[in-house]
Each structure stands twice: as structure tokens, then as C-alpha cells.
Amino acid sequence: MAAPAKQRLEGSSMEVAPPVESHRERATPMQRLLAAIGGFLVGFTRLAVLTALMLPILIASFLTVDIPVRALDHYFPMEAMRPGNWLSRGDIFMAFGAMAGVLMARRFGGDEAARAITAAWGLAAFAAFAGIAYLAPDLAPGDLPAARYIAAFVLAAMMGQYMAVGLFDVLRGGTDWWRAPLYALLAGYAVHVTLFYGVAYWSSSVPWLNWMATDFALKAAMAVAFLWPYWRLRRGLKPRGGLGG
């Protein structure tokens, strides 16, 4: 009798308790709607702030696109090679636009930075056309740069910024913190100068290939100089969740 009793005892000790059903609270349609609206407002506000940060750079570029920079001319003995022939204040401002895009991409990702760049360019173009329409009665022939020059400037700057923020997303992370911002800016500036000089000066008699090489060398030096402020801002601009760097 001892054996069957022992078996009954062992059998009862190995009985598994029935699973307890857990009921997950489901969001109501109104709660889902409010969550969607809240997410949209947060994203829209973030986009508006980033656009507002980029917009002054673009407007300053438009306003100074035809003002030459002659401070470096005395370093070039040949008249045709002097930066005053091809370098404008607007071009310098636009170089800072690519840097701002890289900082936005570090914090919020390349997609968010690209959206801010697109929105800022749209608003800047609207402001430029509105300003030209307002000043049109007082403008004389030659007061504005040629349409080909403006088209080259806008196309090159936009594509350069998109390249910079896109490549930054690809290269971010890793132990070499400087690699992503440096390579992204160098690639963005390479696209910028190639498109700008190729569109604006193709088939012209000016030495635009030499201008393009000198312009890229200047922008490459700016990209290297940007590494110090980028390093200083890294702690304050920590990447959003899911982003490396």
C-alpha cells in the first residue's frame, strides 16, 4: 500500500496549475485618435523648429548671392584665379547650411533633416519671389544675377545638403566620431561645386574648372574646421532613440 500512496503523492505534486488569462486593455478609438493627433503635433512642431533654424541661412544666402568676397584676392597673383571672380557671400552662407543639416541629422536623423531642408527651401523660394515681385518696379536690367546662375546655385546647394545629411546617416556610429561629419560634408561640398560650376559655367570661356577646384579646397578646409564645434556639441546633441553616433 505504501507504493501506490507514494505514486499518488508524486502525481499530485507534479500537477500544473491552469494558466491565468491576462486581458490587455485595448485603446478605444478616441484614445487612438488622440494619440495620432498628439504624434502629428509633436512631429509638426519639431519640423517647424528645424525649418526656422535653417531658413535664415538660406535667406541670407539669397540676399548675398551676388556680393563677391575679395578678402582672399591678394593671395592669387593671376587676375582670373582670384576668388572675387567666383566666390560670393551667399556661397559662404550656404556652406554653413550643410553644417546645420549635419547637426540636425545627428540629433533627429537624416530623414527629419531632409524634410526640414525641403521645407526651408520652399519658404525661402517663396520669400525670394515675393521680394523680387515687390522690388520689380525699381529694378534695372542687371540688378539680379542671371537665371542660369540662380538655377545652378539653388540646385547645387539643395543636392549638396541632401547628400550631406544622407551620407551622415550611413556613416554615423563607430569609434571614429569625426568620420561621419567630415566625410558627409566633403561629399556634400563635392556635389555642390560639381553641379554649380557645371551648370553655371559649362561651355563658357572662364577657367571654371580651376575655380571649382579652388572652391572645393576652401570648403574642405571649412569641413575640417567644423570638426571642433561638432565635437563640442556632441554631448548636447545626443541622437534620438534608435540612432547611433
GUFITOR-648139 format. One line per 10 residues: number of its first residue (from 1); for each residue x negated, y negated, z negated of N, C-alpha, C. Coordinates in nm, 4 decimals. Example, Ala and Ser with C-alpha at 12.3 -4.5 7.8 and 13.67 -1.06 7.14 Angstrom:
1 = -1.3190 0.5690 -0.7800 -1.2300 0.4500 -0.7800 -1.3200 0.3300 -0.7800 ~ -1.2850 0.2250 -0.7080 -1.3670 0.1060 -0.7140 -1.2900 -0.0030 -0.7870
//
This chain:
1 = -0.0830 0.1210 0.0000 0.0000 0.0000 0.0000 -0.0862 -0.1257 0.0000 ~ -0.2096 -0.1109 -0.0430 -0.2951 -0.2294 -0.0509 -0.3294 -0.2818 0.0876 ~ -0.3526 -0.1890 0.1824 -0.3924 -0.2317 0.3172 -0.2830 -0.3104 0.3865 ~ -0.1582 -0.2600 0.3888 -0.0544 -0.3399 0.4551 -0.0350 -0.4750 0.3894 ~ -0.0456 -0.4801 0.2588 -0.0297 -0.6096 0.1902 -0.1401 -0.7055 0.2309 ~ -0.2614 -0.6516 0.2428 -0.3735 -0.7362 0.2850 -0.3531 -0.7884 0.4257 ~ -0.2994 -0.6988 0.5157 -0.2761 -0.7409 0.6527 -0.1696 -0.8496 0.6585 ~ -0.0634 -0.8324 0.5757 0.0407 -0.9346 0.5757 -0.0155 -1.0690 0.5277 ~ -0.1066 -1.0617 0.4287 -0.1655 -1.1847 0.3764 -0.2520 -1.2535 0.4805 ~ -0.3328 -1.1722 0.5547 -0.4172 -1.2302 0.6581 -0.3331 -1.2876 0.7715
11 = -0.2285 -1.2183 0.8067 -0.1429 -1.2657 0.9142 -0.0763 -1.3970 0.8802 ~ -0.0336 -1.4078 0.7532 0.0333 -1.5319 0.7147 -0.0637 -1.6478 0.7074 ~ -0.1912 -1.6207 0.6726 -0.2886 -1.7295 0.6625 -0.3314 -1.7822 0.7981 ~ -0.3123 -1.7055 0.9080 -0.3539 -1.7479 1.0413 -0.2394 -1.8059 1.1219 ~ -0.1250 -1.8211 1.0608 -0.0144 -1.8821 1.1327 -0.0463 -2.0292 1.1635 ~ -0.0182 -2.0704 1.2852 -0.0457 -2.2059 1.3299 0.0798 -2.2903 1.3147 ~ 0.0609 -2.4062 1.2559 0.1752 -2.4945 1.2352 0.2229 -2.5471 1.3698 ~ 0.3522 -2.5592 1.3863 0.4050 -2.6101 1.5139 0.3582 -2.7529 1.5384 ~ 0.3278 -2.7879 1.6645 0.2793 -2.9237 1.6950 0.3853 -3.0286 1.6630 ~ 0.3349 -3.1418 1.6175 0.4239 -3.2516 1.5849 0.4323 -3.3438 1.7059
21 = 0.5495 -3.3660 1.7539 0.5675 -3.4505 1.8707 0.5428 -3.5972 1.8339 ~ 0.4606 -3.6632 1.9170 0.4332 -3.8055 1.8950 0.5056 -3.8862 2.0017 ~ 0.5765 -3.9830 1.9602 0.6532 -4.0665 2.0507 0.5794 -4.1999 2.0695 ~ 0.5330 -4.2258 2.1934 0.4647 -4.3511 2.2238 0.5689 -4.4568 2.2583 ~ 0.5555 -4.5684 2.1920 0.6502 -4.6760 2.2164 0.6314 -4.7313 2.3579 ~ 0.7397 -4.7353 2.4307 0.7352 -4.7857 2.5672 0.7754 -4.9321 2.5690 ~ 0.6989 -5.0090 2.6498 0.7290 -5.1516 2.6592 0.8591 -5.1714 2.7356 ~ 0.9336 -5.2649 2.6912 1.0588 -5.2983 2.7587 1.0281 -5.3785 2.8852 ~ 1.1215 -5.3843 2.9789 1.0983 -5.4663 3.0994 1.0632 -5.6106 3.0669 ~ 1.1259 -5.6681 2.9651 1.0954 -5.8055 2.9288 0.9529 -5.8187 2.8772
31 = 0.9063 -5.7206 2.7981 0.7703 -5.7240 2.7475 0.6695 -5.7115 2.8613 ~ 0.6988 -5.6237 2.9574 0.6083 -5.6111 3.0722 0.6049 -5.7391 3.1544 ~ 0.7206 -5.8031 3.1700 0.7257 -5.9288 3.2448 0.6451 -6.0370 3.1745 ~ 0.6609 -6.0472 3.0420 0.5866 -6.1484 2.9670 0.4361 -6.1213 2.9720 ~ 0.3963 -5.9931 2.9656 0.2540 -5.9595 2.9745 0.1973 -5.9962 3.1112 ~ 0.2767 -5.9712 3.2171 0.2303 -6.0062 3.3518 0.2176 -6.1574 3.3671 ~ 0.3146 -6.2312 3.3143 0.3083 -6.3774 3.3228 0.1882 -6.4301 3.2437 ~ 0.1653 -6.3728 3.1245 0.0506 -6.4156 3.0446 -0.0806 -6.3888 3.1145 ~ -0.0936 -6.2700 3.1765 -0.2158 -6.2407 3.2504 -0.2366 -6.3335 3.3682 ~ -0.1271 -6.3663 3.4373 -0.1378 -6.4592 3.5505 -0.1809 -6.5975 3.5042
41 = -0.1234 -6.6456 3.3949 -0.1586 -6.7792 3.3460 -0.3035 -6.7857 3.3011 ~ -0.3510 -6.6786 3.2368 -0.4912 -6.6768 3.1937 -0.5839 -6.6787 3.3149 ~ -0.5548 -6.5951 3.4139 -0.6378 -6.5932 3.5340 -0.6319 -6.7236 3.6118 ~ -0.5119 -6.7821 3.6205 -0.4984 -6.9089 3.6924 -0.5733 -7.0211 3.6220 ~ -0.5650 -7.0240 3.4884 -0.6369 -7.1274 3.4125 -0.7868 -7.1125 3.4298 ~ -0.8363 -6.9884 3.4244 -0.9792 -6.9661 3.4431 -1.0229 -7.0110 3.5828 ~ -0.9440 -6.9773 3.6850 -0.9773 -7.0182 3.8210 -0.9762 -7.1701 3.8343 ~ -0.8800 -7.2359 3.7699 -0.8724 -7.3819 3.7771 -0.9945 -7.4464 3.7124 ~ -1.0392 -7.3914 3.5998 -1.1558 -7.4485 3.5323 -1.2818 -7.4297 3.6171 ~ -1.3010 -7.3104 3.6715 -1.4189 -7.2856 3.7552 -1.4161 -7.3719 3.8815
51 = -1.2989 -7.3879 3.9390 -1.2867 -7.4735 4.0569 -1.3202 -7.6181 4.0233 ~ -1.2728 -7.6637 3.9070 -1.3016 -7.8014 3.8650 -1.4505 -7.8226 3.8408 ~ -1.5219 -7.7185 3.8001 -1.6659 -7.7305 3.7798 -1.7412 -7.7349 3.9129 ~ -1.6924 -7.6624 4.0119 -1.7594 -7.6577 4.1420 -1.7239 -7.7776 4.2287 ~ -1.6048 -7.8306 4.2146 -1.5556 -7.9348 4.3047 -1.6433 -8.0606 4.3071 ~ -1.6885 -8.1148 4.1931 -1.7727 -8.2364 4.2009 -1.9003 -8.2170 4.2817 ~ -1.9582 -8.0973 4.2773 -2.0796 -8.0714 4.3552 -2.0496 -8.0806 4.5038 ~ -1.9377 -8.0223 4.5455 -1.9033 -8.0236 4.6874 -1.8676 -8.1649 4.7347 ~ -1.7925 -8.2373 4.6539 -1.7563 -8.3742 4.6928 -1.8812 -8.4621 4.7026 ~ -1.9721 -8.4473 4.6055 -2.0972 -8.5232 4.6119 -2.1764 -8.4874 4.7373
61 = -2.1716 -8.3612 4.7781 -2.2408 -8.3203 4.9000 -2.1804 -8.3867 5.0220 ~ -2.0470 -8.3900 5.0293 -1.9809 -8.4540 5.1423 -2.0131 -8.6028 5.1498 ~ -2.0147 -8.6686 5.0346 -2.0357 -8.8136 5.0328 -2.1786 -8.8533 5.0674 ~ -2.2732 -8.7616 5.0494 -2.4146 -8.7953 5.0711 -2.4787 -8.7121 5.1820 ~ -2.3956 -8.6478 5.2635 -2.4491 -8.5573 5.3647 -2.5328 -8.6314 5.4692 ~ -2.5088 -8.7619 5.4877 -2.5832 -8.8365 5.5884 -2.6832 -8.9342 5.5281 ~ -2.7158 -8.9183 5.3993 -2.8151 -9.0042 5.3346 -2.9475 -8.9280 5.3288 ~ -3.0478 -8.9670 5.4054 -3.1733 -8.8898 5.4092 -3.2543 -8.9045 5.2810 ~ -3.3332 -8.8027 5.2543 -3.4273 -8.8034 5.1422 -3.5663 -8.8275 5.1988 ~ -3.6240 -8.9427 5.1677 -3.7532 -8.9795 5.2248 -3.8664 -8.9784 5.1215
71 = -3.8374 -8.9302 5.0014 -3.9392 -8.9334 4.8962 -4.0578 -8.8430 4.9277 ~ -4.0367 -8.7417 5.0126 -4.1442 -8.6474 5.0437 -4.2120 -8.6767 5.1774 ~ -4.1720 -8.7819 5.2436 -4.2239 -8.8067 5.3786 -4.3745 -8.8297 5.3813 ~ -4.4288 -8.8908 5.2765 -4.5717 -8.9234 5.2803 -4.6606 -8.7996 5.2687 ~ -4.6006 -8.6832 5.2357 -4.6793 -8.5594 5.2321 -4.6924 -8.4959 5.3706 ~ -4.6230 -8.5502 5.4694 -4.6225 -8.4922 5.6034 -4.6764 -8.5962 5.7019 ~ -4.7970 -8.5797 5.7509 -4.8559 -8.6806 5.8403 -4.7856 -8.6897 5.9752 ~ -4.7278 -8.5791 6.0228 -4.6597 -8.5809 6.1518 -4.5188 -8.6369 6.1356 ~ -4.4853 -8.7346 6.2143 -4.3550 -8.8013 6.2044 -4.2398 -8.7031 6.2235 ~ -4.2530 -8.6132 6.3183 -4.1432 -8.5212 6.3491 -4.1162 -8.4214 6.2374
81 = -4.2158 -8.3961 6.1523 -4.2009 -8.2949 6.0484 -4.1562 -8.3533 5.9149 ~ -4.1422 -8.4834 5.9042 -4.1081 -8.5435 5.7761 -3.9660 -8.5059 5.7328 ~ -3.9477 -8.4731 5.6035 -3.8146 -8.4303 5.5566 -3.7052 -8.5332 5.5766 ~ -3.7424 -8.6613 5.5853 -3.6404 -8.7622 5.6095 -3.5641 -8.7412 5.7384 ~ -3.6175 -8.6593 5.8288 -3.5501 -8.6315 5.9557 -3.4403 -8.5262 5.9411 ~ -3.4503 -8.4405 5.8401 -3.3560 -8.3286 5.8322 -3.3009 -8.3036 5.6923 ~ -3.3635 -8.3583 5.5884 -3.3193 -8.3327 5.4515 -3.2336 -8.4486 5.4022 ~ -3.1139 -8.4178 5.3548 -3.0232 -8.5200 5.3028 -2.9931 -8.4920 5.1558 ~ -2.9391 -8.5926 5.0900 -2.8990 -8.5745 4.9505 -2.7877 -8.4708 4.9389 ~ -2.7014 -8.4686 5.0378 -2.5959 -8.3677 5.0369 -2.6498 -8.2271 5.0407
91 = -2.7599 -8.2074 5.1127 -2.8228 -8.0760 5.1189 -2.8774 -8.0351 4.9819 ~ -2.9326 -8.1297 4.9088 -2.9830 -8.1005 4.7742 -2.8675 -8.0661 4.6806 ~ -2.7604 -8.1451 4.6870 -2.6435 -8.1144 4.6041 -2.5895 -7.9747 4.6346 ~ -2.5872 -7.9372 4.7620 -2.5337 -7.8069 4.7987 -2.6202 -7.6936 4.7465 ~ -2.7497 -7.7170 4.7342 -2.8361 -7.6149 4.6747 -2.7965 -7.5884 4.5296 ~ -2.7554 -7.6924 4.4575 -2.7078 -7.6736 4.3207 -2.5738 -7.6009 4.3182 ~ -2.4961 -7.6120 4.4257 -2.3708 -7.5384 4.4324 -2.3921 -7.3881 4.4296 ~ -2.4949 -7.3395 4.4970 -2.5254 -7.1965 4.4934 -2.5673 -7.1530 4.3532 ~ -2.6425 -7.2382 4.2839 -2.6819 -7.2067 4.1464 -2.5603 -7.1982 4.0540 ~ -2.4671 -7.2926 4.0702 -2.3450 -7.2878 3.9896 -2.2659 -7.1609 4.0182
101 = -2.2631 -7.1184 4.1442 -2.1942 -6.9953 4.1778 -2.2558 -6.8733 4.1112 ~ -2.3887 -6.8697 4.1032 -2.4570 -6.7583 4.0371 -2.4220 -6.7542 3.8885 ~ -2.4165 -6.8695 3.8238 -2.3802 -6.8729 3.6820 -2.2360 -6.8265 3.6611 ~ -2.1465 -6.8655 3.7494 -2.0081 -6.8182 3.7399 -2.0007 -6.6674 3.7603 ~ -2.0780 -6.6176 3.8565 -2.0774 -6.4741 3.8828 -2.1318 -6.3957 3.7645 ~ -2.2306 -6.4499 3.6951 -2.2835 -6.3808 3.5775 -2.1766 -6.3641 3.4709 ~ -2.0995 -6.4681 3.4477 -2.0012 -6.4644 3.3393 -1.8738 -6.3908 3.3785 ~ -1.8225 -6.4153 3.4991 -1.6909 -6.3641 3.5359 -1.6915 -6.2676 3.6539 ~ -1.8068 -6.2445 3.7140 -1.8134 -6.1528 3.8266 -1.8119 -6.2239 3.9603 ~ -1.8607 -6.1559 4.0622 -1.8713 -6.2153 4.1943 -1.7365 -6.2461 4.2581
111 = -1.6362 -6.1603 4.2353 -1.5049 -6.1842 4.2945 -1.4432 -6.3126 4.2407 ~ -1.4530 -6.3325 4.1094 -1.3962 -6.4537 4.0496 -1.4722 -6.5772 4.0976 ~ -1.6046 -6.5676 4.1064 -1.6839 -6.6805 4.1557 -1.6500 -6.7120 4.3007 ~ -1.6297 -6.6093 4.3835 -1.5939 -6.6315 4.5233 -1.4583 -6.6998 4.5353 ~ -1.3633 -6.6611 4.4516 -1.2330 -6.7275 4.4544 -1.2453 -6.8745 4.4159 ~ -1.3273 -6.9036 4.3152 -1.3478 -7.0433 4.2755 -1.4143 -7.1235 4.3870 ~ -1.5105 -7.0626 4.4561 -1.5771 -7.1306 4.5670 -1.4773 -7.1617 4.6782 ~ -1.3918 -7.0637 4.7107 -1.2921 -7.0849 4.8161 -1.1955 -7.1970 4.7787 ~ -1.1462 -7.1939 4.6548 -1.0525 -7.2978 4.6114 -1.1188 -7.4352 4.6102 ~ -1.2428 -7.4425 4.5641 -1.3128 -7.5712 4.5594 -1.3361 -7.6256 4.6996
121 = -1.3721 -7.5404 4.7934 -1.3936 -7.5867 4.9315 -1.2627 -7.6351 4.9923 ~ -1.1533 -7.5665 4.9627 -1.0248 -7.6120 5.0151 -0.9878 -7.7503 4.9631 ~ -1.0046 -7.7713 4.8336 -0.9737 -7.9025 4.7761 -1.0700 -8.0097 4.8257 ~ -1.1980 -7.9747 4.8388 -1.2966 -8.0716 4.8875 -1.2671 -8.1113 5.0318 ~ -1.2274 -8.0149 5.1146 -1.1932 -8.0468 5.2530 -1.0707 -8.1381 5.2592 ~ -0.9708 -8.1093 5.1759 -0.8517 -8.1952 5.1722 -0.8891 -8.3377 5.1304 ~ -0.9751 -8.3489 5.0264 -1.0166 -8.4821 4.9808 -1.0965 -8.5548 5.0889 ~ -1.1815 -8.4815 5.1618 -1.2616 -8.5443 5.2664 -1.1739 -8.5950 5.3803 ~ -1.0789 -8.5126 5.4245 -0.9906 -8.5561 5.5334 -0.9032 -8.6729 5.4899 ~ -0.8570 -8.6696 5.3644 -0.7766 -8.7809 5.3149 -0.8588 -8.9100 5.3107
131 = -0.9848 -8.8985 5.2667 -1.0709 -9.0166 5.2630 -1.1000 -9.0716 5.4011 ~ -1.1246 -8.9820 5.4971 -1.1520 -9.0269 5.6341 -1.0284 -9.0946 5.6936 ~ -0.9099 -9.0366 5.6686 -0.7875 -9.0968 5.7201 -0.7651 -9.2358 5.6603 ~ -0.7992 -9.2510 5.5336 -0.7802 -9.3804 5.4680 -0.8778 -9.4855 5.5210 ~ -1.0009 -9.4427 5.5491 -1.1042 -9.5365 5.5944 -1.1098 -9.5516 5.7460 ~ -1.0308 -9.4735 5.8176 -1.0393 -9.4720 5.9642 -1.0296 -9.6097 6.0273 ~ -0.9390 -9.6974 5.9828 -0.9321 -9.8300 6.0481 -1.0603 -9.9112 6.0364 ~ -1.1397 -9.8873 5.9342 -1.2611 -9.9664 5.9120 -1.3882 -9.8977 5.9611 ~ -1.3755 -9.7762 6.0139 -1.4932 -9.7022 6.0581 -1.5288 -9.7382 6.2008 ~ -1.6576 -9.7523 6.2228 -1.7080 -9.7791 6.3571 -1.7685 -9.6521 6.4150
141 = -1.7818 -9.6429 6.5462 -1.8460 -9.5249 6.6052 -1.9882 -9.5063 6.5493 ~ -2.0172 -9.3843 6.5071 -2.1481 -9.3554 6.4499 -2.1527 -9.3630 6.2987 ~ -2.0433 -9.4069 6.2346 -2.0426 -9.4130 6.0882 -2.0373 -9.2739 6.0254 ~ -1.9828 -9.1781 6.0978 -1.9721 -9.0417 6.0473 -2.0659 -8.9499 6.1253 ~ -2.1180 -8.8463 6.0616 -2.2020 -8.7500 6.1344 -2.1225 -8.6816 6.2453 ~ -2.1937 -8.6250 6.3397 -2.1288 -8.5556 6.4499 -2.0501 -8.4356 6.3989 ~ -1.9434 -8.4010 6.4732 -1.8583 -8.2886 6.4319 -1.9385 -8.1585 6.4261 ~ -2.0317 -8.1413 6.5170 -2.1141 -8.0196 6.5170 -2.1980 -8.0114 6.3908 ~ -2.2511 -8.1243 6.3474 -2.3324 -8.1275 6.2253 -2.2468 -8.0941 6.1037 ~ -2.1282 -8.1520 6.0942 -2.0392 -8.1248 5.9808 -1.9974 -7.9791 5.9791
151 = -1.9623 -7.9240 6.0951 -1.9213 -7.7837 6.1013 -2.0354 -7.6919 6.0580 ~ -2.1568 -7.7222 6.1024 -2.2718 -7.6416 6.0632 -2.2979 -7.6517 5.9130 ~ -2.2834 -7.7715 5.8590 -2.3074 -7.7931 5.7165 -2.2089 -7.7141 5.6313 ~ -2.0814 -7.7210 5.6652 -1.9780 -7.6521 5.5870 -1.9913 -7.5004 5.6011 ~ -2.0053 -7.4517 5.7245 -2.0172 -7.3079 5.7464 -2.1376 -7.2504 5.6734 ~ -2.2528 -7.3158 5.6862 -2.3752 -7.2651 5.6242 -2.3651 -7.2655 5.4730 ~ -2.3107 -7.3727 5.4162 -2.3014 -7.3814 5.2705 -2.2077 -7.2763 5.2148 ~ -2.0909 -7.2573 5.2773 -1.9953 -7.1576 5.2285 -2.0534 -7.0171 5.2362 ~ -2.1094 -6.9810 5.3512 -2.1626 -6.8466 5.3678 -2.2812 -6.8220 5.2740 ~ -2.3621 -6.9250 5.2519 -2.4737 -6.9108 5.1586 -2.4267 -6.8878 5.0168
161 = -2.3222 -6.9576 4.9751 -2.2696 -6.9375 4.8404 -2.2079 -6.7993 4.8249 ~ -2.1321 -6.7559 4.9245 -2.0731 -6.6213 4.9181 -2.1815 -6.5136 4.9111 ~ -2.2872 -6.5312 4.9898 -2.3972 -6.4348 4.9862 -2.4619 -6.4313 4.8486 ~ -2.4833 -6.5488 4.7882 -2.5499 -6.5550 4.6581 -2.4691 -6.4838 4.5496 ~ -2.3392 -6.5132 4.5405 -2.2593 -6.4519 4.4337 -2.2368 -6.3036 4.4601 ~ -2.2243 -6.2644 4.5886 -2.2054 -6.1230 4.6192 -2.3286 -6.0402 4.5892 ~ -2.4459 -6.0885 4.6290 -2.5689 -6.0140 4.6036 -2.6019 -6.0115 4.4548 ~ -2.5688 -6.1176 4.3829 -2.5917 -6.1180 4.2387 -2.5161 -6.0030 4.1726 ~ -2.3920 -5.9795 4.2149 -2.3137 -5.8698 4.1572 -2.3782 -5.7343 4.1854 ~ -2.4390 -5.7208 4.3022 -2.5016 -5.5933 4.3380 -2.6284 -5.5689 4.2566
171 = -2.7046 -5.6741 4.2307 -2.8357 -5.6603 4.1666 -2.8327 -5.6785 4.0152 ~ -2.7214 -5.7198 3.9580 -2.7170 -5.7507 3.8156 -2.7447 -5.6261 3.7326 ~ -2.7904 -5.6493 3.6095 -2.8250 -5.5388 3.5207 -2.9715 -5.5011 3.5357 ~ -3.0135 -5.4043 3.4570 -3.1524 -5.3614 3.4615 -3.2393 -5.4402 3.3654 ~ -3.3650 -5.4040 3.3604 -3.4574 -5.4662 3.2657 -3.5147 -5.5979 3.3175 ~ -3.5203 -5.6159 3.4484 -3.5751 -5.7391 3.5059 -3.4627 -5.8414 3.5192 ~ -3.4459 -5.9257 3.4175 -3.3345 -6.0204 3.4153 -3.3420 -6.1221 3.5271 ~ -3.4621 -6.1501 3.5778 -3.4820 -6.2537 3.6786 -3.4505 -6.2060 3.8196 ~ -3.4436 -6.0744 3.8389 -3.4311 -6.0209 3.9737 -3.3001 -6.0640 4.0408 ~ -3.1877 -6.0473 3.9723 -3.0588 -6.0787 4.0333 -3.0457 -6.2263 4.0701
181 = -3.0718 -6.3208 3.9787 -3.0557 -6.4616 4.0194 -3.1551 -6.5055 4.1261 ~ -3.2800 -6.4584 4.1182 -3.3799 -6.5024 4.2159 -3.3491 -6.4483 4.3544 ~ -3.3279 -6.3179 4.3653 -3.3008 -6.2590 4.4961 -3.1683 -6.3088 4.5537 ~ -3.0703 -6.3303 4.4678 -2.9407 -6.3789 4.5158 -2.9552 -6.5188 4.5749 ~ -3.0262 -6.6070 4.5062 -3.0441 -6.7421 4.5581 -3.1296 -6.7427 4.6843 ~ -3.2347 -6.6634 4.6863 -3.3188 -6.6589 4.8068 -3.2381 -6.6112 4.9272 ~ -3.1551 -6.5082 4.9077 -3.0723 -6.4597 5.0184 -2.9687 -6.5639 5.0591 ~ -2.9064 -6.6284 4.9593 -2.8083 -6.7311 4.9904 -2.8690 -6.8478 5.0655 ~ -2.9868 -6.8918 5.0225 -3.0534 -7.0030 5.0914 -3.1007 -6.9614 5.2310 ~ -3.1402 -6.8370 5.2480 -3.1812 -6.7903 5.3804 -3.0634 -6.7937 5.4777
191 = -2.9482 -6.7475 5.4315 -2.8281 -6.7543 5.5156 -2.7922 -6.8997 5.5448 ~ -2.8037 -6.9843 5.4435 -2.7694 -7.1262 5.4579 -2.8533 -7.1925 5.5674 ~ -2.9848 -7.1841 5.5552 -3.0700 -7.2558 5.6508 -3.0605 -7.1944 5.7901 ~ -3.0455 -7.0625 5.7987 -3.0363 -6.9994 5.9307 -2.9120 -7.0453 6.0049 ~ -2.7973 -7.0434 5.9366 -2.6739 -7.0862 6.0009 -2.6748 -7.2359 6.0300 ~ -2.7212 -7.3152 5.9339 -2.7156 -7.4596 5.9530 -2.7995 -7.5050 6.0714 ~ -2.9270 -7.4677 6.0737 -3.0132 -7.5150 6.1815 -2.9790 -7.4480 6.3135 ~ -2.9354 -7.3212 6.3063 -2.8978 -7.2539 6.4299 -2.7759 -7.3163 6.4965 ~ -2.6780 -7.3576 6.4162 -2.5566 -7.4172 6.4722 -2.5771 -7.5649 6.5048 ~ -2.6417 -7.6383 6.4145 -2.6525 -7.7832 6.4317 -2.7536 -7.8237 6.5383
201 = -2.8617 -7.7470 6.5561 -2.9708 -7.7939 6.6423 -3.0045 -7.6991 6.7565 ~ -2.9267 -7.5929 6.7755 -2.9566 -7.4998 6.8829 -2.9542 -7.5721 7.0179 ~ -3.0505 -7.5428 7.1002 -3.0679 -7.5996 7.2353 -3.1098 -7.7462 7.2352 ~ -3.1392 -7.8023 7.1171 -3.1879 -7.9398 7.1118 -3.3405 -7.9401 7.1218 ~ -3.3952 -8.0575 7.1453 -3.5401 -8.0693 7.1655 -3.6175 -8.0942 7.0362 ~ -3.5499 -8.1100 6.9244 -3.6181 -8.1365 6.7975 -3.6829 -8.0079 6.7467 ~ -3.7882 -8.0179 6.6653 -3.8555 -7.8973 6.6136 -3.7770 -7.8335 6.4980 ~ -3.6558 -7.7842 6.5280 -3.5676 -7.7390 6.4213 -3.6136 -7.6088 6.3572 ~ -3.6898 -7.5277 6.4267 -3.7428 -7.4063 6.3640 -3.8415 -7.4408 6.2520 ~ -3.9256 -7.5416 6.2772 -4.0172 -7.5864 6.1726 -3.9408 -7.6502 6.0571
211 = -3.8375 -7.7268 6.0892 -3.7540 -7.7849 5.9835 -3.6887 -7.6756 5.8993 ~ -3.6400 -7.5716 5.9657 -3.5737 -7.4620 5.8952 -3.6707 -7.3924 5.7998 ~ -3.7930 -7.3662 5.8461 -3.8918 -7.3003 5.7607 -3.9280 -7.3877 5.6410 ~ -3.9454 -7.5173 5.6640 -3.9794 -7.6075 5.5540 -3.8641 -7.6206 5.4556 ~ -3.7424 -7.6274 5.5068 -3.6248 -7.6372 5.4208 -3.6113 -7.5127 5.3338 ~ -3.6341 -7.3948 5.3928 -3.6234 -7.2730 5.3133 -3.7324 -7.2680 5.2064 ~ -3.8526 -7.3146 5.2390 -3.9596 -7.3183 5.1387 -3.9219 -7.4090 5.0224 ~ -3.8597 -7.5222 5.0515 -3.8153 -7.6120 4.9451 -3.7074 -7.5474 4.8591 ~ -3.6117 -7.4827 4.9219 -3.5045 -7.4174 4.8469 -3.5566 -7.2967 4.7687 ~ -3.6555 -7.2270 4.8229 -3.7155 -7.1157 4.7486 -3.7826 -7.1656 4.6217
221 = -3.8490 -7.2812 4.6307 -3.9083 -7.3400 4.5101 -3.8007 -7.3780 4.4087 ~ -3.6862 -7.4272 4.4563 -3.5754 -7.4588 4.3661 -3.5207 -7.3319 4.3006 ~ -3.5165 -7.2214 4.3754 -3.4683 -7.0948 4.3189 -3.5603 -7.0458 4.2075 ~ -3.6903 -7.0601 4.2273 -3.7855 -7.0202 4.1232 -3.7706 -7.1112 4.0007 ~ -3.7561 -7.2420 4.0245 -3.7394 -7.3356 3.9130 -3.6099 -7.3104 3.8370 ~ -3.5087 -7.2550 3.9039 -3.3798 -7.2277 3.8404 -3.3890 -7.1172 3.7354 ~ -3.4922 -7.0344 3.7429 -3.5022 -6.9216 3.6500 -3.5152 -6.9671 3.5048 ~ -3.5800 -7.0799 3.4824 -3.5941 -7.1262 3.3434 -3.4595 -7.1654 3.2837 ~ -3.3778 -7.2534 3.3467 -3.2466 -7.2813 3.2875 -3.1566 -7.1583 3.2836 ~ -3.1697 -7.0688 3.3809 -3.0898 -6.9454 3.3775 -3.1255 -6.8626 3.2543
231 = -3.2538 -6.8507 3.2256 -3.2969 -6.7750 3.1085 -3.2451 -6.8396 2.9804 ~ -3.2436 -6.9721 2.9750 -3.1938 -7.0427 2.8571 -3.0432 -7.0252 2.8398 ~ -2.9706 -7.0088 2.9500 -2.8247 -6.9994 2.9438 -2.7732 -6.8564 2.9323 ~ -2.8614 -6.7585 2.9382 -2.8170 -6.6190 2.9405 -2.7364 -6.5819 2.8166 ~ -2.7792 -6.6236 2.6987 -2.7078 -6.5863 2.5764 -2.5710 -6.6508 2.5690 ~ -2.5597 -6.7737 2.6144 -2.4304 -6.8405 2.6100 -2.3345 -6.7929 2.7172 ~ -2.3860 -6.7395 2.8264 -2.3032 -6.6907 2.9367 -2.3080 -6.5392 2.9425 ~ -2.2624 -6.4761 2.8361 -2.2612 -6.3299 2.8345 -2.1560 -6.2776 2.9312 ~ -2.1883 -6.1720 3.0049 -2.0930 -6.1183 3.1037 -1.9643 -6.0696 3.0382 ~ -1.8558 -6.0875 3.1088 -1.7285 -6.0366 3.0632 -1.7317 -5.8839 3.0580
241 = -1.6445 -5.8247 2.9798 -1.6454 -5.6795 2.9626 -1.6444 -5.6043 3.0936 ~ -1.7307 -5.5041 3.1052 -1.7399 -5.4257 3.2265 -1.8435 -5.4733 3.3249 ~ -1.9021 -5.5893 3.3003 -2.0039 -5.6438 3.3903 -2.1409 -5.6316 3.3237 ~ -2.2396 -5.5962 3.4031 -2.3752 -5.5843 3.3488 -2.4513 -5.7144 3.3602 ~ -2.5721 -5.7164 3.2999 -2.6553 -5.8346 3.3143 -2.6906 -5.8962 3.1806
//
